[in-house]
Amino acid sequence: MVTKALVVDDSATDLLNIKGILSDAGCIVITAADGAEAITKAKAEKPSIIFLDVIMPGIDGYDACRTLSGDPDTKAIPVVFVTSKGQKVDKAWGQMQGAKGHIVKPVNAEEVIDQLKALT
């Protein structure tokens, strides 16, 4: 089965970096630039996993994760936060919002692939 991943980031550079890592791993990659678009695409596309930035305009990653975790259509999709916020409290807060993983920027391919393998 081919894994479909949704990558959400308002930084085009970070978006392309993670998209490239996942594409190289054989994933079908869908992208979104903010939390609202992430929620819409998650419902429509039903990805296997979501890599979600935290700090974005409008609906941030925490709000998007809470919405996805609370929706029967999307609650089973694992969310991995990809963020510059790397303190223990940030990881704990992310888990409280429903996230299954946490990667600190700048990302490396190994971390992304490890999360992908662990959660799909």
Secondary structure by P-SEA (a helix, b strand, c coil): cbbbbbbbcccaaaaaaaaaaaaaaccbbbbbccaaaaaaaaaaccccccccccccccccaaaaaaaaaaccccccbbbbbbcccccaaaaaaaaaacccccccccccaaaaaaaaaacc
